[in-house]
């Protein structure tokens, strides 16, 4: 079993993380940095399969759990986009050394874009380590576009009055807990209207049958990314999880191609 390590977040939570494959190093081949989705953890099939690919190809793949998720401490109800972004930045800076491809799934796609923007604005040397980005059904601006804007009026009133609502899951899991803080704090991080300039290649992979993040939203994210090498792939019949054997093979092909490209340009 891969060893789980922890580090302390800016808010004081113990953030659990794992490095698969080779040890992170400044001069190592390009590695991966996984950013998971809302109410998911680093033991999911996409994250673990990327770890296996990294190990087989002599690379490092770092994955972690946000506070309130998986093996990390903290209450899920205290989570916000800004808090989870701070944790992602901490793990990236402290653990994921060397050149990296950011791989963000669902909410993790939004966090990946926010992380890239923050580093490009405030830490040029750290930003230069980002050699590409793969966004899987990116739920960018989800607290507005996919939650608040879609909630019926009675749910909005309950959220404002009681501070939280529970939204049923399509996957038979526990209902999603949506807090007022998550919605309100999320407004500080909206980015689709402003867009994002990306100096590295970006690949958006989107399932045609995704009900959580409809393909139209994925296309909206693609159009908000301004760069010379940004592509959008619509996968016929694929759902939000993008974890079928076919979907995983495509993911592996895409990330390894970006890694190889980064190695050549090193």
N, C-alpha and C positions, 0 to 999 in steps of 0.2 A: 504494500500500500504506500502511496506517495505521502511523504511527511508534510503535515500542515504546520506552517509557521504563523506567527502573528506579529503585527506592528500596531502602534497606537495612532489613532486618527487625530486630527486637530480637535475634535470634540471629546476625545478621551476614550473612545471605544476601541476594543481589541478587534482589529481587522484580520481575518484569517486569509492566508494566501498560500499558493502552491506554485512551485516552479517545476515544470516537466522538461525533460530533455537535458541539455547541457547547462552548466552553470552560467548565469548571466555575467557578461563581461563586456567592457567597452569595445574591444576589438573582435568580438564574436561575429559570426554570420548573422544576418538579419533574423530576428526572432519575432514572436507574436505577443500581443497583450490583449487578453480577453476581457470584455466588459459585458456582463450578463444583463438579463432583463428584469423587469418588475416582478417581484416575488419568485424569482428563480435563484438557483445557486450554482456554484462552480463545479458541481458534480454532474451536471447535465450532459447529455450525449454530445452536443456540439463542442463544449469546452473540453471534455475528456478526449474526444477524438482528435482535436487539434493538438493536445498534449502528446498523443501517440505519434502523430505525424511529425511533430517537432523532434521527438526522441529518435525516430527512424531516419531523420535527415540531418542530424547533428546540430539542431537548433534549440533555443530556449523558448518555452511558452509559459507565460505568467498568467495565472487566473486568481481571482479573489472573490470574496463575498462582501457585499455592502453591509453596513451595520443593519441589524434587524433581519438579516438574511443568513441562511445556512449556518456555518460554524462561527460567524462573527457575533460579537456581543451587541447589545443595544436593543431597544424596542422598535419594532417595525413602525409603530404608530408615530414615532419621532422622526421618521425619515422624510427628507425633502430632496429635491433635485440638487440643490446647492450643497447639502450635506454629503450626498453620495458623490458628487463631482469632486469635492475636497478629498474624499477618501481615494477616489481613482487617481487624482494627482499625486497623493502621498505614496501610493503603491508604485506608480510609474516612476517617480523620482527616486525612491529609496531602494526599490527592488529590481525593476525592469531595466537594467543597464543595457547599453548598446543600442544599435538601430532596431526599430520595431515597426511592425504592421499592427495598427489598431484594428481589432475585430469586435464590433459592437452589435449585439442582438437586441432588437426591439428597443426598450428604453436605453439599453446600452449603446445603441446607435446614436441617440441624442447625447448621452454622456460623452461618447467618443468625439463628437463634433464640438461639444462645449470644451472638452479638454484640449483639443487641438487649437481652438480659438484662444483660450486662456494662455496657453504656452506661447503661441505666436505673438501675442500681445505683450507678455510679461517676462518670458524666459526663452530667448531666441535659441540658446544652446540646447535646451531641452527639446524645443520644438523641432530642431534640426534632426533629432533622432527619429522622428516620425517619418517613415519612408513610404507610407501608403495607408489606406484605410478601406476596410471591408465592412459594409453596413448591411445587416440581415434584417429585412422588414423593419426599417428604422422608424421608431415611434417618436421622432423629433416633435417637440411642442405638444406632446401627448396630453399634458394636464389641461390644455385648452382645447385643441382640435379633436382629441379622441375621448376626452372625459367631459369637461364642463359644457362645451358646446353641444354635446350629444345627450346630456342628462335631461330628463323631463323636468318640468318646473317643480313638481312635488319633491323630487330628489334634491334639487338645488336648495329648496327651502329647508329640508331636513339637514343637509350638509351645513348650511349657514347657522341653523338653530342649535344643532347638537354637536357639530364639529366633526362629524364623520358619517359615512354611509357604507353599507356593504353591497358590493356588486357581484352577482353570480358569475362563476367561472364556466366557460364552455368545456373545460377539460375534466370536470368531475372533482376538482380540487376544492379547497376551502374558498369561500367567497373572497373577493378582493376587498381589502379595507382601504377606502379612500378618505383621507382626512382633509379638513379645510386648510390646514397648514400646507399640505402637499399642493393643493390647487393654487392657493394664494402665493406661496413662495415660487412656484413654477413660473408665474408670470414674469419674474425677474430674469428668466433664462430663455425666453422665447427667441427664436432665431430665424425662422423660415422667412419672415417678411424682410428682414435685413439681409439674409443670405450669408454665405461664407466663401471666401477666397481660399482655394486649396492649391498649394504649390507641389502637391504629390498626387499620385494616381489614386482614384477612389472607385470602388466597385460596389454598386447597390444591387443586392440580390433580393428579389421580392416574389412571394408566392401569389399565384393568380387567384387561389381560393382562400386567401387569408381573410378571416372575418374580424380579427382584432385590429390589424393594421391593413386596411384595404389597399389594393395595389395603387389606387389613385393617390393615396397619401404618400406611398413610396415614391411615386413619380414626382410629387410635389417636393419631396426632399431632394431628389435628383436635380430638379430644376433650380433649387436654391444653392447648389454647389457650383461655384464658378471656378473652373480649372480647365487646363488643356486636355486632361486625360480622365474624364469621368464617364462611367458607363452605367446603364440600367439594364438589368436582366430580369425579365418576367418569366417565372418558371411555371409551366403549364401544370395545373392540378395541385400545386403545392399549397399546404396550409401554413399557419403562422409559425409552427414549430421548426419547419425546414430541417427536419432530422431524419428523413427517410434515407436509406442507403444511397439513392440517387442524389438527394440534396447534399448529403455529406461529401460524396465524391466531388461534386461541383465546388463546394466550399474548399476542399483540400486543393483542388487544382488552382483555384483562384489565388489562395493565400501563398501557395508555393511559387506561383508565377511571379507574384509581387516580391516575394523574398529573393528569388533568383535575380530579378531585375535590380533590386537594391544592392545585392552582392556585387554585381557587375559594375555598378556606378560608384562603389565605395572608393 
